[in-house]
Amino acid sequence: MIVAKILIVDDDVELAGLFKEYLEQDGFSVEMTHQGESGLRLALSGDYQLVILDIMLPDIKGTEILSRIRIESRIPVLMFTARGDDVDRIIGLESGADDYVPKPCTPRELAARIRAILRRTQSLVSDNGPIIAGPLKIWSEKRKVSWFDRDMELTSTEFNLLEALATNSGRIVSKNELSEKALGRPLARFDRSIDVHMSSIRQKLGCQQDGRSYIQTVRGQGYQLVKE
């Protein structure tokens, strides 16, 4: 069995140690660092399958680290945010985080979030060819996307969302279904994660000639990829 290597970047030494101990007992290989710069270097080393990143660090903000990671890598990033601070959560998601966990959280919840992300980033799907929706092509096994014959750079969560929409092209997909497919959990009340990720995808897709988005919001129901 392949053991997933996790990197924890958090200046709370005691809490990070607690999570490390629990996750290792749960079958993960875990390393931790308490400085942002070293965390950035390790995250880009290619030695890890997922990074847990605190939004508040002593030397550099977690959101800045995340932005710099996203320039070079699509490694899944799970962010620690302050409990009840929607601003932190939204900023983290807009910067390219795959999901967030409010602190304090239980080690069990953290492990569940990690497994949900890894299932969606590492699972292999038998491909007979790409999913095609107009100018969009998605190769699920390779986790590759092309848009008008140009490769798209997406985070793992953005990939999962776009894949779910493309699979159901022309049909409304509820936010709860999208949350289950992309984040591995039911949509929580007042959770704007899906909306933030979708906004990022829209920016990357651009607009149609008439100015409309390729992804339509159906108020009170969900999202729909325009079927051409």
N, CA and C of each residue as an Amber inpcrd file, in Angstrom:
protein
   684
   0.8400000  -1.2000000   0.0000000   0.0000000   0.0000000   0.0000000
   0.8740000   1.2480000   0.0000000   0.5510000   2.2120000  -0.8770000
   1.3040000   3.4590000  -0.9450000   0.8860000   4.3570000   0.2030000
   1.8690000   4.8610000   0.9580000   1.5870000   5.7510000   2.0850000
   1.6720000   7.1910000   1.6010000   0.6080000   7.9500000   1.8170000
   0.5950000   9.3510000   1.4110000   1.4580000  10.1670000   2.3670000
   2.3070000  11.0230000   1.7990000   3.1660000  11.8900000   2.5970000
   2.5110000  13.2620000   2.7240000   2.3460000  13.6920000   3.9620000
   1.6650000  14.9490000   4.2680000   2.6630000  15.9270000   4.8780000
   2.5820000  17.1880000   4.4670000   3.4040000  18.2430000   5.0520000
   2.5110000  19.1940000   5.8330000   2.8360000  19.4140000   7.1180000
   2.1080000  20.3770000   7.9490000   2.9800000  21.6160000   8.1150000
   2.4250000  22.7750000   7.7410000   3.1230000  24.0560000   7.9040000
   2.3100000  24.8810000   8.8940000   2.7750000  24.9160000  10.1600000
   2.0140000  25.5740000  11.2270000   2.9820000  25.9590000  12.3390000
   2.8640000  27.1950000  12.8240000   3.7810000  27.6450000  13.8740000
   3.3370000  27.2340000  15.2700000   2.1530000  26.6270000  15.3780000
   1.6920000  26.0990000  16.6610000   2.3260000  24.7120000  16.8390000
   3.4630000  24.6860000  17.5190000   4.2650000  23.4600000  17.6240000
   3.4810000  22.3320000  18.2920000   2.7890000  22.6620000  19.3690000
   2.0660000  21.6290000  20.1180000   0.9240000  21.0420000  19.2940000
   0.1370000  21.9080000  18.6470000  -0.9960000  21.4370000  17.8520000
  -0.5220000  20.6410000  16.6350000   0.5080000  21.1470000  15.9600000
   1.0380000  20.4330000  14.7900000   1.5600000  19.0540000  15.1920000
   2.2000000  18.9850000  16.3660000   2.7010000  17.7040000  16.8520000
   1.5770000  16.7310000  17.1470000   0.4870000  17.2570000  17.7010000
  -0.6850000  16.4240000  17.9850000  -1.2600000  15.8450000  16.7010000
  -1.4080000  16.6970000  15.6710000  -1.9450000  16.2310000  14.3990000
  -0.9950000  15.2320000  13.7450000   0.2840000  15.4970000  13.8180000
   1.2800000  14.5950000  13.2380000   1.1720000  13.2050000  13.8600000
   1.0950000  13.1610000  15.1730000   1.0020000  11.8750000  15.8770000
  -0.2560000  11.1160000  15.4760000  -1.3820000  11.8220000  15.4150000
  -2.6490000  11.1650000  15.0700000  -2.6110000  10.6550000  13.6160000
  -2.1740000  11.5040000  12.7040000  -2.1730000  11.1200000  11.2970000
  -1.2260000   9.9550000  11.0290000  -0.0950000   9.9160000  11.7270000
   0.8260000   8.7930000  11.5570000   0.2070000   7.5030000  12.0750000
  -0.5430000   7.5870000  13.1590000  -1.2510000   6.4070000  13.6640000
  -2.3430000   5.9700000  12.6840000  -2.8120000   6.9410000  11.8960000
  -3.8780000   6.6630000  10.9290000  -3.3200000   6.2070000   9.5800000
  -2.0000000   6.0580000   9.4850000  -1.4100000   5.4790000   8.2860000
  -0.7230000   6.4420000   7.3440000  -0.6440000   7.7170000   7.7080000
   0.0330000   8.6920000   6.8570000   1.4900000   8.8530000   7.2810000
   2.3020000   9.3310000   6.3600000   3.6630000   9.7510000   6.6760000
   3.6350000  11.2720000   6.7720000   4.0890000  11.8260000   7.8910000
   3.9080000  13.2610000   8.1400000   5.2240000  13.9320000   8.5160000
   5.4670000  15.0690000   7.8990000   6.5560000  15.9400000   8.3080000
   5.9580000  17.3160000   8.5960000   6.6380000  18.0820000   9.4450000
   6.1080000  19.4070000   9.7580000   7.2220000  20.4320000   9.8330000
   6.8560000  21.6680000   9.5490000   7.7560000  22.7980000   9.6910000
   6.9550000  23.9530000  10.2680000   7.6390000  24.8400000  10.9750000
   6.9300000  25.9190000  11.6690000   7.2240000  27.2830000  11.0710000
   7.8890000  27.3060000   9.9150000   8.2080000  28.5550000   9.2310000
   7.6570000  28.5230000   7.8020000   7.1670000  29.6690000   7.3510000
   6.5710000  29.7300000   6.0270000   7.5440000  29.4820000   4.8920000
   8.7240000  30.0770000   4.9550000   9.6860000  29.9280000   3.8690000
  10.1250000  28.4840000   3.6820000  10.3950000  27.8000000   4.7970000
  10.7780000  26.3850000   4.6900000   9.5930000  25.5550000   4.2160000
   8.3830000  25.9580000   4.6330000   7.1860000  25.2580000   4.1780000
   6.9970000  25.3660000   2.6790000   7.2530000  26.5540000   2.1510000
   7.1430000  26.7680000   0.7040000   8.1520000  25.9010000  -0.0340000
   9.3630000  25.8860000   0.4530000  10.4170000  25.1000000  -0.1990000
  10.0610000  23.6090000  -0.1970000   9.6050000  23.1130000   0.9260000
   9.2590000  21.6930000   1.0240000   8.0300000  21.3570000   0.1720000
   7.0530000  22.2550000   0.1540000   5.8360000  22.0180000  -0.6270000
   6.1440000  21.8680000  -2.1120000   7.1730000  22.5800000  -2.5670000
   7.5370000  22.5420000  -3.9860000   8.5860000  21.4740000  -4.3000000
   8.9510000  20.6840000  -3.2950000  10.0050000  19.6830000  -3.4960000
   9.5350000  18.4760000  -4.3000000   8.2050000  18.2650000  -4.3520000
   7.6720000  17.0940000  -5.0430000   7.6370000  15.8430000  -4.1910000
   7.9540000  15.9920000  -2.8940000   8.0150000  14.8290000  -2.0060000
   6.7030000  14.5430000  -1.2820000   5.7110000  15.3980000  -1.4610000
   4.4760000  15.2660000  -0.6760000   3.2540000  15.1800000  -1.5890000
   2.2040000  14.5450000  -1.0480000   0.9510000  14.4220000  -1.7870000
  -0.0790000  15.4770000  -1.3690000   0.1500000  16.1130000  -0.2110000
  -0.8000000  17.1270000   0.2660000  -0.1110000  18.0070000   1.2940000
  -0.4760000  19.2910000   1.3100000   0.0680000  20.2440000   2.2700000
  -1.0590000  20.7770000   3.1530000  -0.8190000  20.7770000   4.4660000
  -1.7220000  21.4360000   5.4110000  -1.0510000  22.7440000   5.7970000
  -1.7060000  23.8540000   5.5040000  -1.0710000  25.1640000   5.6100000
  -1.8820000  26.0920000   6.5010000  -1.2540000  26.5990000   7.5620000
  -1.9160000  27.5590000   8.4380000  -1.9450000  28.9140000   7.7520000
  -3.0590000  29.6140000   7.8670000  -3.1750000  30.9070000   7.1880000
  -2.3580000  31.9920000   7.8780000  -2.0530000  31.8100000   9.1880000
  -1.2760000  32.7920000   9.9400000   0.0510000  32.1820000  10.3620000
   1.1480000  32.6890000   9.8030000   2.4870000  32.2190000  10.1370000
   3.3580000  33.4250000  10.4950000   4.4120000  33.2230000  11.2670000
   5.1900000  34.3560000  11.7700000   5.9860000  35.1230000  10.7200000
   6.4700000  34.4310000   9.6920000   7.3600000  35.0940000   8.7360000
   6.6980000  35.4800000   7.4240000   5.6440000  34.7640000   7.0490000
   4.9760000  35.0390000   5.7760000   3.5520000  34.4870000   5.8500000
   2.6010000  35.2170000   5.3200000   1.2080000  34.7790000   5.3920000
   0.9870000  33.5010000   4.5840000   0.0990000  32.6640000   5.1260000
  -0.2110000  31.4180000   4.4340000  -0.7700000  31.6380000   3.0450000
  -1.5660000  32.7100000   2.8700000  -2.1340000  32.9770000   1.5500000
  -1.0560000  33.3340000   0.5380000  -0.0130000  34.0230000   0.9940000
   1.0920000  34.3520000   0.0830000   1.8570000  33.0960000  -0.3000000
   2.0700000  32.2130000   0.6860000   2.7330000  30.9410000   0.3950000
   1.9260000  30.1620000  -0.6340000   0.6110000  30.1290000  -0.4260000
  -0.2560000  29.3900000  -1.3340000  -0.1960000  29.9600000  -2.7460000
  -0.2240000  31.2700000  -2.8650000  -0.1400000  31.8930000  -4.1860000
   1.1630000  31.5240000  -4.8860000   2.2490000  31.4790000  -4.1280000
   3.5450000  31.1300000  -4.7070000   3.6040000  29.6470000  -5.0660000
   2.9490000  28.8000000  -4.2640000   2.8720000  27.3720000  -4.6030000
   2.1370000  27.1940000  -5.9220000   1.0340000  27.9150000  -6.0850000
   0.1850000  27.7420000  -7.2670000   0.8630000  28.1870000  -8.5690000
   1.8790000  28.9880000  -8.4710000   2.6210000  29.3840000  -9.6630000
   3.3400000  28.1820000 -10.2660000   3.7680000  27.2620000  -9.4080000
   4.5920000  26.1440000  -9.8570000   3.9650000  24.7680000  -9.6760000
   2.9240000  24.6540000  -8.8550000   2.4520000  23.3190000  -8.5080000
   0.9370000  23.2890000  -8.3020000   0.3690000  22.1010000  -8.5610000
  -1.0550000  21.8820000  -8.2960000  -1.2520000  20.9340000  -7.1190000
  -0.2340000  20.7910000  -6.2750000  -0.3560000  19.9290000  -5.1080000
  -1.5700000  20.3510000  -4.2710000  -2.3920000  19.4140000  -3.8030000
  -3.5490000  19.7830000  -2.9820000  -3.1150000  20.4930000  -1.6980000
  -3.8230000  21.5600000  -1.3560000  -3.5230000  22.3270000  -0.1470000
  -4.7950000  22.4620000   0.6870000  -4.6970000  22.0440000   1.9400000
  -5.7850000  22.1670000   2.9080000  -5.3660000  23.2420000   3.9060000
  -6.1820000  24.2880000   4.0510000  -5.7810000  25.4180000   4.8850000
  -6.4500000  25.3890000   6.2550000  -5.6660000  25.7540000   7.2690000
  -6.2070000  26.0240000   8.5910000  -6.6560000  27.4840000   8.6200000
  -7.8940000  27.7240000   9.0080000  -8.3870000  29.0950000   9.1350000
  -8.9690000  29.2950000  10.5310000  -9.1320000  30.5610000  10.9110000
  -9.7340000  30.8600000  12.2070000 -11.2110000  30.4810000  12.1830000
 -11.6730000  29.8780000  13.2580000 -13.0730000  29.4610000  13.3030000
 -13.9870000  30.6760000  13.1900000 -14.9540000  30.5720000  12.2910000
 -15.9330000  31.6340000  12.1300000 -15.4620000  32.8060000  11.2950000
 -14.2290000  32.7710000  10.7970000 -13.7070000  33.8880000  10.0110000
 -13.9060000  33.5960000   8.5260000 -15.0340000  34.0790000   7.9920000
 -15.3430000  33.8190000   6.5870000 -14.3430000  34.4850000   5.6480000
 -13.7860000  35.6260000   6.0660000 -12.8300000  36.3310000   5.2170000
 -11.6050000  35.4620000   4.9660000 -11.0650000  34.8520000   6.0420000
  -9.9110000  33.9590000   5.8970000 -10.2190000  32.8070000   4.9470000
 -11.3960000  32.2340000   5.0940000 -11.7620000  31.0870000   4.2650000
 -11.8410000  31.4740000   2.7920000 -12.5030000  32.5830000   2.5310000
 -12.6810000  33.0130000   1.1410000 -11.3470000  33.3890000   0.5150000
 -10.5140000  34.1100000   1.2620000  -9.1920000  34.4830000   0.7440000
  -8.3720000  33.2330000   0.4400000  -8.4320000  32.2610000   1.3430000
  -7.6970000  31.0160000   1.1270000  -8.1630000  30.2860000  -0.1200000
  -9.4770000  30.1910000  -0.3100000 -10.0110000  29.5050000  -1.4810000
  -9.6800000  30.2670000  -2.7620000  -9.7850000  31.5990000  -2.7040000
  -9.4670000  32.4050000  -3.8820000  -7.9860000  32.3130000  -4.2510000
  -7.1590000  32.0250000  -3.2580000  -5.7220000  31.9010000  -3.5160000
  -5.3520000  30.5340000  -4.0820000  -6.3190000  29.6040000  -4.0970000
  -6.0620000  28.3020000  -4.7030000  -6.1130000  27.1240000  -3.7590000
  -6.6080000  27.3220000  -2.5220000  -6.7350000  26.1970000  -1.5880000
  -7.8040000  25.2290000  -2.0880000  -7.6140000  23.9410000  -1.8090000
  -8.6000000  22.9430000  -2.2050000  -9.7370000  22.8460000  -1.1920000
  -9.4300000  23.0870000   0.0560000 -10.4530000  23.0700000   1.1000000
  -9.8530000  23.7520000   2.3220000 -10.6580000  23.9160000   3.3500000
 -10.1820000  24.5370000   4.5810000 -10.7510000  23.7930000   5.7770000
 -10.0660000  23.9100000   6.8990000 -10.5570000  23.3730000   8.1750000
 -10.4170000  24.4840000   9.2150000 -11.5020000  24.8620000   9.8720000
 -11.3890000  25.9010000  10.9040000 -10.7020000  25.3590000  12.1520000
  -9.8260000  26.1670000  12.7410000  -9.1610000  25.7890000  13.9980000
  -9.9490000  26.3540000  15.1730000 -10.0290000  25.6200000  16.2720000
  -9.5070000  24.2560000  16.4310000 -10.4230000  23.2210000  15.7880000
  -9.8210000  22.1320000  15.3430000 -10.6080000  21.0340000  14.7950000
 -10.0820000  19.7450000  15.4090000 -10.8440000  18.6910000  15.2670000
 -10.4130000  17.4100000  15.8190000  -9.4940000  16.7150000  14.8170000
  -8.5310000  15.9370000  15.2850000  -7.6680000  15.1760000  14.3690000
  -8.4680000  14.2560000  13.4550000  -9.5810000  13.7430000  13.9640000
 -10.4010000  12.8450000  13.1490000 -11.0070000  13.5850000  11.9510000
 -11.4830000  14.8150000  12.1950000 -12.0370000  15.6000000  11.0880000
 -10.9530000  15.9260000  10.0680000  -9.7620000  16.2740000  10.5640000
  -8.6570000  16.6000000   9.6710000  -8.3140000  15.4040000   8.7910000
  -8.2360000  14.2300000   9.3840000  -7.9070000  13.0200000   8.6240000
  -8.9740000  12.7360000   7.5700000 -10.2440000  12.9640000   7.9270000
 -11.3330000  12.7280000   6.9840000 -11.2420000  13.6740000   5.7940000
 -10.9110000  14.9440000   6.0510000 -10.7750000  15.9190000   4.9700000
  -9.6050000  15.5390000   4.0510000  -8.5090000  15.1040000   4.6530000
  -7.3400000  14.7020000   3.8680000  -7.6870000  13.5370000   2.9530000
  -8.3310000  12.5270000   3.5050000  -8.6800000  11.3440000   2.7060000
  -9.6290000  11.7210000   1.5680000 -10.5580000  12.6270000   1.8420000
 -11.5100000  13.0450000   0.8040000 -10.7750000  13.7180000  -0.3460000
  -9.8210000  14.5920000  -0.0330000  -9.0640000  15.2730000  -1.0790000
  -8.2110000  14.2780000  -1.8580000  -7.5240000  13.3880000  -1.1490000
  -6.6410000  12.4310000  -1.8210000  -7.4290000  11.4710000  -2.7090000
  -8.6230000  11.0800000  -2.2840000  -9.4440000  10.2000000  -3.1220000
  -9.7200000  10.8510000  -4.4660000  -9.9290000  12.1630000  -4.4310000
 -10.3080000  12.8640000  -5.6510000  -9.1220000  13.2950000  -6.4920000
  -7.9520000  13.2940000  -5.9160000  -6.7810000  13.6980000  -6.6940000
  -5.9460000  12.5180000  -7.1620000  -6.1150000  11.3700000  -6.5190000
  -5.2730000  10.2310000  -6.8430000  -6.0200000   9.0630000  -7.4550000
  -7.3550000   9.1010000  -7.4270000  -8.1170000   7.9800000  -7.9680000
  -7.9450000   7.9250000  -9.4790000  -7.8070000   6.7320000 -10.0000000
  -7.6630000   6.5320000 -11.4390000  -8.9700000   6.0310000 -12.0150000
  -9.3950000   6.6260000 -13.0940000 -10.6400000   6.2510000 -13.7500000
 -10.3010000   5.6180000 -15.0860000 -10.9860000   4.5380000 -15.4120000
 -10.7320000   3.8850000 -16.6940000 -11.2200000   4.7860000 -17.8210000
 -10.3160000   5.1760000 -18.6940000 -10.6300000   6.1150000 -19.7600000
 -10.7150000   5.4240000 -21.1080000 -11.8160000   5.6460000 -21.8160000
 -11.8930000   5.2730000 -23.2110000 -11.6030000   6.4970000 -24.0700000
 -11.5030000   7.6250000 -23.4800000 -11.2770000   8.8780000 -24.1780000
 -11.6930000  10.0230000 -23.2750000 -11.5240000  11.2410000 -23.7460000
 -11.8460000  12.3930000 -22.9100000 -13.3530000  12.6410000 -22.8010000
 -13.7430000  13.3110000 -21.7390000 -15.0860000  13.8590000 -21.6370000
 -15.0850000  15.1190000 -22.4900000 -16.0400000  15.2260000 -23.3990000
 -16.0710000  16.3720000 -24.3140000 -17.3660000  17.1520000 -24.1170000
 -17.2270000  18.4370000 -23.8670000 -18.3750000  19.3280000 -23.7500000
 -18.0310000  20.6050000 -24.5100000 -18.4170000  20.6560000 -25.7830000
 -18.0570000  21.8010000 -26.6080000 -16.5470000  21.8890000 -26.7590000
 -15.9630000  23.0620000 -26.4800000 -14.5060000  23.2250000 -26.6110000
 -13.7220000  22.6590000 -25.4290000 -14.4450000  22.0670000 -24.4830000
 -13.8080000  21.5260000 -23.2770000 -13.5530000  20.0300000 -23.4300000
 -12.3140000  19.6110000 -23.1100000 -11.9710000  18.1860000 -23.1010000
 -11.3000000  17.8660000 -21.7670000 -11.7410000  16.7840000 -21.1390000
 -11.2020000  16.3940000 -19.8400000 -10.7880000  14.9290000 -19.8750000
  -9.5200000  14.6840000 -19.5640000  -9.0150000  13.3250000 -19.4350000
  -8.9460000  13.0110000 -17.9420000  -9.8960000  12.2240000 -17.4500000
 -10.0220000  11.9890000 -16.0090000  -8.8050000  11.2920000 -15.4290000
  -8.3160000  10.2650000 -16.1260000  -7.1910000   9.4870000 -15.5920000
  -5.9300000  10.3350000 -15.4850000  -5.6850000  11.1370000 -16.5020000
  -4.4890000  11.9870000 -16.5040000  -4.7040000  13.2840000 -15.7320000
  -5.9630000  13.5530000 -15.3710000  -6.3380000  14.8210000 -14.7240000
  -5.8360000  15.9950000 -15.5630000  -6.1670000  15.8960000 -16.8430000
  -5.7510000  16.9150000 -17.8120000  -6.9860000  17.5630000 -18.4190000
  -6.9080000  18.8770000 -18.6330000  -8.0240000  19.6230000 -19.2110000
  -7.5150000  20.5010000 -20.3480000  -8.2340000  20.4960000 -21.4610000
  -7.9260000  21.4510000 -22.5250000  -9.1730000  22.2640000 -22.8300000
  -8.9720000  23.5270000 -23.1430000 -10.0540000  24.4740000 -23.4160000
  -9.7030000  25.1920000 -24.7130000 -10.5120000  24.9680000 -25.7470000
 -10.1980000  25.4700000 -27.0770000  -8.7820000  25.0350000 -27.4840000
  -8.4890000  23.7530000 -27.1910000  -7.2180000  23.1120000 -27.5540000
  -6.0050000  23.6850000 -26.8260000  -6.2470000  24.3910000 -25.7260000
  -5.1410000  24.8710000 -24.8960000  -5.2630000  24.2620000 -23.5030000
  -4.1290000  23.8160000 -22.9620000  -4.1380000  23.2130000 -21.6320000
  -4.5620000  24.2370000 -20.5870000  -5.3780000  23.7800000 -19.6340000
  -5.8200000  24.6270000 -18.5300000  -5.1030000  24.2350000 -17.2490000
  -4.7050000  25.2220000 -16.4830000  -4.1060000  24.9810000 -15.1780000
  -5.1970000  25.1310000 -14.1220000  -5.5130000  24.0450000 -13.4350000
  -6.5640000  24.0430000 -12.4250000  -6.0380000  23.4500000 -11.1270000
  -6.6020000  23.8800000 -10.0030000  -6.3270000  23.1980000  -8.7470000
  -7.0780000  21.8650000  -8.7770000  -6.7740000  20.9890000  -7.8450000
  -7.4360000  19.6830000  -7.8340000  -8.9380000  19.8220000  -7.6230000
  -9.3490000  20.7670000  -6.7780000 -10.7770000  20.9600000  -6.5290000
 -11.4610000  21.5590000  -7.7530000 -10.8060000  22.5100000  -8.4100000
 -11.3740000  23.0840000  -9.6300000 -11.5370000  22.0080000 -10.6960000
 -10.5520000  21.1220000 -10.7930000 -10.6520000  20.0160000 -11.7560000
 -11.8870000  19.1720000 -11.4540000 -12.0720000  18.8110000 -10.1930000
 -13.2010000  17.9600000  -9.8200000 -14.5400000  18.6290000 -10.1340000
 -14.6220000  19.9360000  -9.8760000 -15.8610000  20.6640000 -10.1450000
 -16.1470000  20.7220000 -11.6440000 -15.1320000  21.0510000 -12.4230000
 -15.3240000  21.1640000 -13.8640000 -15.6410000  19.8040000 -14.4720000
 -15.0270000  18.7570000 -13.9630000 -15.3220000  17.4030000 -14.4380000
 -16.7820000  17.0440000 -14.1650000 -17.2740000  17.3940000 -12.9690000
 -18.6700000  17.1060000 -12.6170000 -19.6300000  17.8760000 -13.5240000
 -19.3070000  19.1220000 -13.8250000 -20.1640000  19.9170000 -14.7040000
 -20.1240000  19.3870000 -16.1370000 -18.9290000  19.0180000 -16.6080000
 -18.7930000  18.5240000 -17.9830000 -19.5110000  17.1930000 -18.1730000
 -19.4280000  16.3420000 -17.1450000 -20.1160000  15.0430000 -17.2040000
 -21.6250000  15.2350000 -17.3190000 -22.1070000  16.3270000 -16.7270000
 -23.5470000  16.6230000 -16.7380000 -23.8420000  17.8560000 -17.5940000
 -23.0650000  18.0390000 -18.6590000 -23.2080000  19.2190000 -19.5070000
 -24.6560000  19.4200000 -19.9490000 -25.1450000  20.6490000 -19.7550000
 -26.5220000  20.9700000 -20.1160000 -27.5220000  20.6970000 -19.0160000
 -27.0650000  20.0750000 -17.9260000 -27.9490000  19.7680000 -16.7920000
 -27.5150000  20.5720000 -15.5760000 -28.4800000  20.9600000 -14.7700000
 -28.1780000  21.6800000 -13.5330000 -27.6180000  20.7010000 -12.5070000
 -26.4960000  21.0440000 -11.9160000 -25.8840000  20.2230000 -10.8720000
 -25.9680000  21.0150000  -9.5680000 -26.5650000  20.4290000  -8.5540000
 -26.7700000  21.1390000  -7.2930000 -25.4470000  21.3940000  -6.5800000
 -25.4400000  22.4190000  -5.7320000 -24.2350000  22.7290000  -4.9700000
 -23.8650000  21.5760000  -4.0470000 -24.8650000  20.9000000  -3.5010000
 -24.5760000  19.7970000  -2.5990000 -23.9040000  18.6490000  -3.3480000
 -24.3850000  18.3590000  -4.5530000 -23.7600000  17.3010000  -5.3680000
 -22.3350000  17.6890000  -5.7330000 -22.1260000  18.9480000  -6.0730000
 -20.7900000  19.4270000  -6.4020000 -19.8550000  19.3410000  -5.2060000
 -20.3870000  19.6700000  -4.0190000 -19.5810000  19.5980000  -2.8040000
 -19.1750000  18.1610000  -2.5080000 -20.1070000  17.2430000  -2.6890000
 -19.8060000  15.8270000  -2.4590000 -18.7280000  15.3360000  -3.4180000
 -18.8190000  15.7250000  -4.6930000 -17.8820000  15.2490000  -5.6980000
 -16.5110000  15.9140000  -5.5820000 -16.5060000  17.2200000  -5.2880000
 -15.2510000  17.9670000  -5.3080000 -14.5540000  18.0300000  -3.9620000
 -15.3420000  18.1050000  -2.8730000 -14.7620000  18.2540000  -1.5470000
 -14.9090000  17.0040000  -0.6860000 -15.7550000  16.0800000  -1.1250000
 -15.9320000  14.8480000  -0.3610000 -16.7630000  15.0140000   0.8880000
 -17.6080000  16.0450000   0.9180000 -18.4500000  16.2730000   2.0940000
 -19.7210000  17.0020000   1.6730000 -20.8040000  16.8370000   2.4490000
 -22.0370000  17.5680000   2.1470000 -21.8030000  19.0720000   2.3060000
 -22.5860000  19.8390000   1.5910000 -22.4800000  21.2880000   1.6740000
 -23.0230000  21.7670000   3.0180000 -22.1810000  22.4840000   3.7600000
 -22.6080000  23.0200000   5.0530000 -23.3830000  24.3160000   4.8480000
 -24.2250000  24.6300000   5.7940000 -25.0110000  25.8610000   5.7220000
 -24.0660000  27.0730000   5.7200000 -24.3400000  28.0090000   4.8500000
 -23.5600000  29.2420000   4.7060000 -22.1410000  28.9990000   4.1580000
 -21.8620000  27.7970000   3.6810000 -20.5400000  27.4980000   3.1200000
 -20.4800000  28.0190000   1.6800000 -19.5350000  28.9260000   1.4150000
 -19.4200000  29.5300000   0.0890000 -18.2680000  28.9320000  -0.7280000
 -17.7230000  27.8270000  -0.2680000 -16.5540000  27.2420000  -0.9390000
 -16.8080000  26.9950000  -2.4220000 -17.9260000  26.3700000  -2.7490000
 -18.2310000  26.0480000  -4.1410000 -18.3200000  27.3150000  -4.9740000
 -18.9620000  28.3520000  -4.4390000 -19.1050000  29.6150000  -5.1770000
 -17.7440000  30.2340000  -5.4840000 -16.8330000  30.1950000  -4.5110000
 -15.5190000  30.7940000  -4.7060000 -14.7160000  30.0190000  -5.7570000
 -14.7230000  28.6920000  -5.6380000 -14.0250000  27.8740000  -6.6370000
 -14.6220000  28.0930000  -8.0360000 -15.9530000  28.1870000  -8.0960000
 -16.6090000  28.3600000  -9.3870000 -16.2520000  29.7080000 -10.0090000
 -16.1200000  30.7220000  -9.1860000 -15.7210000  32.0410000  -9.6790000
 -14.3440000  31.9720000 -10.3280000 -13.4370000  31.2240000  -9.7090000
 -12.0950000  31.0660000 -10.2630000 -12.1280000  30.3270000 -11.5970000
 -12.9480000  29.2870000 -11.6900000 -13.0610000  28.5320000 -12.9410000
 -13.6060000  29.4210000 -14.0440000 -14.6060000  30.2270000 -13.7130000
 -15.2000000  31.1350000 -14.7100000 -14.1560000  32.0960000 -15.2690000
 -13.3180000  32.6170000 -14.4020000 -12.2870000  33.5330000 -14.8570000
 -11.3360000  32.8460000 -15.8380000 -11.0410000  31.5830000 -15.5740000
 -10.1230000  30.8510000 -16.4410000 -10.7680000  30.4820000 -17.7730000
 -12.0770000  30.2640000 -17.7780000 -12.7860000  29.9260000 -19.0090000
 -13.0480000  31.1540000 -19.8720000 -13.2030000  32.3130000 -19.2200000
 -13.5600000  33.5090000 -19.9590000 -15.0420000  33.5300000 -20.2910000
 -15.4450000  34.4160000 -21.1920000 -16.8570000  34.5790000 -21.5380000
 -17.1260000  34.1800000 -22.9820000 -18.3910000  33.9010000 -23.2580000
 -18.8180000  33.6530000 -24.6230000 -18.8220000  34.9740000 -25.4010000
 -19.0460000  34.8900000 -26.6910000 -19.0270000  36.0870000 -27.5210000
 -20.0800000  37.1080000 -27.1060000 -21.1920000  36.6220000 -26.5670000
 -22.2490000  37.5400000 -26.1410000 -22.0290000  38.0490000 -24.7170000
 -20.8880000  37.6920000 -24.1190000 -20.5590000  38.1870000 -22.7880000
 -21.0220000  37.3070000 -21.6520000 -21.8060000  36.2760000 -21.9460000
 -22.2860000  35.3870000 -20.8890000 -21.2050000  34.3930000 -20.4840000
 -21.2950000  33.9330000 -19.2350000 -20.3600000  32.9350000 -18.7410000
 -20.6950000  31.5670000 -19.3180000 -19.6750000  30.7300000 -19.4910000
 -19.9150000  29.3570000 -19.9240000 -20.5590000  28.5310000 -18.8090000
 -20.4310000  29.0020000 -17.5760000 -21.0640000  28.3320000 -16.4360000
 -22.1720000  29.2290000 -15.9090000 -23.3940000  28.7580000 -15.9960000
 -24.5510000  29.5410000 -15.5830000 -24.9560000  29.1920000 -14.1490000
 -25.2940000  30.2130000 -13.3810000 -25.8480000  30.0030000 -12.0450000
 -27.3630000  29.9370000 -12.1450000 -27.9470000  28.8660000 -11.6300000
 -29.3960000  28.7350000 -11.5970000 -29.8110000  28.9450000 -10.1480000
 -30.3350000  30.1040000  -9.8580000 -30.5980000  30.5280000  -8.4910000
 -31.4260000  29.4980000  -7.7180000 -30.8950000  29.1340000  -6.5560000
 -31.5960000  28.2010000  -5.6860000 -31.4560000  26.7540000  -6.1020000
 -30.7680000  26.4810000  -7.2260000 -30.6590000  25.1000000  -7.7040000
 -29.2080000  24.6230000  -7.8490000 -28.3560000  25.4480000  -8.4870000
 -26.9720000  25.0140000  -8.6490000 -26.3260000  25.6740000  -9.8440000
 -25.4550000  24.9180000 -10.5160000 -24.6970000  25.4330000 -11.6450000
 -24.8910000  24.5450000 -12.8650000 -24.7080000  25.1520000 -14.0330000
 -24.9020000  24.4170000 -15.2840000 -23.8450000  24.8620000 -16.2900000
 -23.1490000  23.8710000 -16.8760000 -22.2130000  24.1560000 -17.9520000
 -22.9970000  24.2590000 -19.2490000 -22.8400000  25.3730000 -19.9460000
 -23.5860000  25.5980000 -21.1820000 -23.2500000  24.5140000 -22.1980000
 -24.2600000  23.8960000 -22.7200000 -24.0730000  22.8170000 -23.7050000
 -24.1800000  23.4150000 -25.0990000 -23.1000000  23.3000000 -25.8740000
 -23.0850000  23.8930000 -27.2150000 -23.4580000  22.8580000 -28.2640000
